[in-house]
Amino acid sequence: MAIFKKKRNYFTLHTHAVVTEEKADRKPSVPEGMWHKCRGCEKLVLKEDLKKNSLICPKCGTYERMGAWERIELITDEATFREINGNIVGINPLDFPDYESKIQKVQKATGLKEGVITGYATIGGIKAALGVMDSNFIMGSMGAAIGEKIASLAEFAEFHSLPLIIFSASGGARMQEGIVSLMQMSKASFAVKKHSDKGLLYISVPTDPTTGGVTASFAMLGDIIISEPKALIGFAGRRVIEGTIRKKLPEDFQSAEFLMQHGFLDAVVKRKEMKSYLHKLLLLHGGR
């Protein structure tokens, strides 16, 4: 009987283990990366629904940050974009430790070679030179490669007599490149000025966020400057300014609406209306 009992106990325990495993296999599982937490209302939103809504939260209307290729797809005519200078990448001019490995890691994670994509496309049938920065690439920080690509784009637009449109998204100059990154401010600004001297249109679209040296240079030099609702646009951070002037700043300080109210922007345009708005501007200024 003792032997029989041992077998029965073993069989019972074994069966229980199998049942437990089967139950575990039947537990519902959620695919990884299926949901997105809105940075506005902090509610979960299906990424598929968010993408269908142009990366605008369907629950509260918060604008999520948009990558460069997503932006290009949104505002250009289908299959008309052609990239130029796609092989320009940054170097390590100051021999900053581990800088090359960091660049390679970000390139692999984002699929981008640098923090801006430049080229040309048609918008409503009108050809324009287009530069789109991506904050996913080291927060869109401006190094030598970005400065070169922006300047080359402006020269390309000047040579071909094209209107120039630049979507900015940046945390400022790239500290790993030191003074070299700061030199890009004057370099890009000079190229934009040459484009302007030829009587050509430059539309600047600073998006969330556009700060630091990018704001202090080509992002605020447009003939027409427009942005998206509630985009953060500024130079120094709120805490730095408050600490310097020893005053409390308004809650909406450095928002697109605040800048428009004080004359720094010409318009605040909804994301879904951006393509048609740009098309109207191009038509108004001689686009064919």
C-alpha positions in Angstrom: 0.0 0.0 0.0 2.9 2.3 0.8 4.2 1.9 -2.7 0.8 2.4 -4.2 0.3 5.6 -2.2 3.6 7.0 -3.3 2.7 6.4 -6.9 -0.7 7.9 -6.4 0.8 11.0 -4.7 3.4 11.3 -7.4 0.8 11.0 -10.1 -1.4 13.6 -8.4 1.4 16.1 -8.0 2.5 15.6 -11.5 -1.0 16.1 -12.9 -1.3 19.3 -10.8 1.9 20.6 -12.2 0.7 20.0 -15.8 -2.6 21.7 -15.1 -0.8 24.7 -13.6 1.4 25.0 -16.7 -1.6 24.8 -19.0 -3.3 27.5 -17.0 -0.2 29.7 -17.2 -0.1 29.2 -21.0 -3.7 30.3 -21.2 -3.1 33.7 -19.4 -3.8 36.7 -21.7 -0.6 38.4 -22.9 -0.2 42.0 -24.3 2.3 42.4 -27.2 5.2 44.6 -26.2 5.1 48.1 -27.6 1.4 48.0 -28.3 0.5 50.9 -26.0 1.7 54.5 -25.6 1.3 56.6 -22.5 0.2 60.1 -23.4 2.5 62.8 -22.0 -0.6 65.0 -21.5 -3.4 63.1 -19.9 -1.1 60.1 -19.0 -3.6 57.6 -20.3 -2.8 54.6 -22.4 -3.5 54.9 -26.1 -3.1 52.2 -28.8 0.0 53.1 -30.9 -2.0 52.2 -34.0 -4.7 54.7 -33.1 -2.1 57.3 -32.3 -0.4 56.9 -35.7 -3.8 57.1 -37.5 -4.4 60.4 -35.7 -1.1 62.0 -36.8 0.4 61.3 -33.4 -2.2 63.4 -31.6 -3.8 61.9 -28.5 -7.4 61.0 -29.4 -8.3 61.4 -25.7 -6.9 64.9 -24.8 -5.5 66.3 -28.0 -1.8 66.4 -26.9 0.7 66.5 -29.7 3.3 63.8 -29.4 6.7 64.5 -30.9 7.0 63.4 -34.5 10.0 61.8 -36.2 11.6 63.2 -39.3 10.3 60.5 -41.7 6.8 60.7 -40.2 6.8 64.4 -40.7 8.0 64.1 -44.3 5.2 61.6 -45.1 2.6 63.9 -43.5 3.5 67.1 -45.4 4.8 66.0 -48.8 3.0 64.6 -51.8 3.2 60.8 -51.9 6.5 59.4 -53.2 8.0 62.8 -54.2 10.6 63.3 -51.5 14.2 62.8 -52.7 17.0 62.9 -50.0 20.2 64.8 -50.6 23.5 64.7 -48.6 22.2 61.6 -46.8 25.7 60.3 -46.2 27.0 63.3 -44.2 27.6 62.1 -40.7 29.3 63.7 -37.7 32.9 63.1 -36.6 34.7 63.5 -33.2 36.6 66.8 -33.6 37.5 67.1 -29.9 38.2 63.4 -29.3 35.4 63.3 -26.8 35.4 59.9 -25.0 33.0 57.3 -26.4 31.4 59.8 -28.7 31.7 57.6 -31.8 30.1 54.6 -30.0 27.3 56.8 -28.8 26.6 58.0 -32.4 26.6 54.5 -33.7 24.2 53.3 -31.0 21.8 56.1 -31.8 22.1 55.4 -35.5 21.2 51.8 -34.9 18.3 52.7 -32.6 16.7 55.3 -34.9 17.7 54.2 -38.3 19.0 57.7 -39.0 22.5 58.8 -39.9 22.2 62.2 -38.3 19.6 64.4 -36.6 18.3 66.1 -39.8 17.0 64.8 -43.1 17.4 67.1 -46.1 16.1 66.9 -49.6 13.4 68.2 -51.9 9.7 67.3 -52.7 6.5 68.7 -53.9 3.8 70.0 -51.5 0.5 70.2 -53.3 2.4 70.0 -56.6 4.8 72.8 -55.7 8.5 71.9 -55.5 10.4 73.0 -52.4 13.7 72.2 -50.6 12.9 70.6 -47.2 14.9 70.0 -44.0 13.3 68.1 -41.1 15.1 67.6 -37.8 14.5 64.6 -35.5 14.6 65.0 -31.7 15.0 61.2 -31.4 18.6 61.6 -32.5 20.5 62.9 -29.5 17.6 65.3 -28.9 18.2 66.9 -32.3 21.4 68.5 -31.0 23.3 70.5 -33.7 26.8 69.3 -34.5 29.0 69.9 -37.5 27.0 67.4 -39.6 23.7 69.1 -39.0 25.1 72.5 -39.7 26.7 71.3 -42.9 23.4 69.6 -44.1 21.3 72.7 -43.3 23.8 75.0 -45.0 24.1 72.7 -48.0 20.3 72.5 -48.3 20.0 76.3 -48.3 22.7 76.5 -51.0 20.8 73.8 -53.0 17.6 75.8 -52.8 19.4 79.0 -53.8 21.0 77.3 -56.8 17.7 75.8 -58.0 15.6 78.9 -57.1 13.5 76.8 -54.7 11.5 77.9 -51.6 13.1 76.6 -48.4 11.2 74.9 -45.6 12.9 73.8 -42.4 11.2 71.9 -39.5 13.3 72.4 -36.4 13.4 70.1 -33.3 16.4 70.5 -31.1 17.8 70.7 -27.6 20.5 73.1 -28.9 24.2 72.7 -29.7 25.9 69.3 -29.3 28.2 69.7 -26.3 30.5 66.8 -27.4 31.7 69.0 -30.3 32.2 72.1 -28.2 33.1 75.3 -30.2 32.7 73.4 -33.5 28.9 73.0 -32.8 28.6 76.7 -32.0 30.2 77.6 -35.3 27.3 75.9 -37.1 25.0 78.8 -36.0 26.8 81.3 -38.1 27.4 78.8 -40.9 23.7 77.9 -41.3 22.6 81.5 -40.8 24.9 82.8 -43.6 23.6 80.2 -46.0 20.0 81.2 -45.3 21.0 84.8 -45.8 22.4 84.1 -49.2 19.2 82.3 -50.1 17.2 85.3 -48.9 19.4 87.7 -50.9 18.2 86.0 -54.1 14.7 86.9 -53.2 13.6 83.4 -52.3 11.1 82.3 -49.7 12.2 80.7 -46.4 9.5 79.2 -44.2 10.7 78.1 -40.7 8.7 75.7 -38.6 10.1 75.3 -35.1 8.4 72.3 -33.5 8.4 70.9 -30.0 11.0 71.3 -28.7 13.2 73.9 -30.4 15.8 75.5 -28.1 19.3 76.7 -27.7 21.6 77.5 -30.7 19.0 76.3 -33.3 16.5 78.9 -32.0 19.3 81.5 -31.9 20.1 80.9 -35.5 18.2 79.6 -38.5 15.0 78.6 -36.7 14.0 82.2 -36.1 15.3 83.7 -39.4 12.4 82.6 -41.6 10.5 85.1 -43.8 7.5 83.3 -42.3 7.7 81.5 -39.0 4.9 79.1 -38.0 4.6 76.3 -35.4 2.2 73.7 -34.0 0.0 74.2 -30.9 1.8 74.3 -27.5 5.2 73.7 -29.0 8.1 74.6 -26.7 10.3 77.2 -28.4 13.0 79.2 -26.6 16.7 79.7 -25.9 17.5 79.0 -22.3 15.4 76.9 -19.9 12.7 78.3 -17.6 14.7 77.7 -14.4 17.8 79.4 -15.8 15.8 82.5 -16.8 13.9 82.6 -13.5 17.1 82.3 -11.6 18.7 85.1 -13.6 15.9 87.7 -13.5 14.6 86.5 -10.1 11.0 86.6 -11.3 8.3 84.0 -11.9 7.5 83.4 -15.5 4.0 82.9 -17.0 2.8 79.3 -17.2 2.6 79.5 -21.0 6.0 81.1 -21.3 8.0 79.8 -24.4 4.9 78.1 -25.8 4.0 78.7 -29.5 0.9 80.7 -28.5 2.9 82.9 -26.2 5.5 83.6 -28.9 2.8 84.4 -31.4 1.1 86.8 -29.0 4.4 88.6 -28.6 5.2 88.8 -32.3 7.8 86.1 -32.7 5.6 83.7 -34.7 3.3 84.5 -37.6 0.8 81.6 -37.1 0.1 78.5 -35.0 -1.1 75.8 -37.3 -2.7 72.5 -36.4 -0.7 69.4 -37.5 -3.4 68.0 -39.8 -3.7 71.4 -41.5 0.1 71.9 -41.9 0.4 70.6 -45.5 -2.5 72.7 -46.8 -1.2 75.8 -45.0 2.3 75.4 -46.5 0.8 74.9 -49.9 -1.2 78.1 -49.6 1.9 80.0 -48.5 3.9 78.6 -51.5 1.1 79.6 -53.8 0.9 83.1 -52.3 4.6 83.6 -52.9 4.8 82.6 -56.5 4.9 78.8 -56.3 3.9 77.0 -59.5 
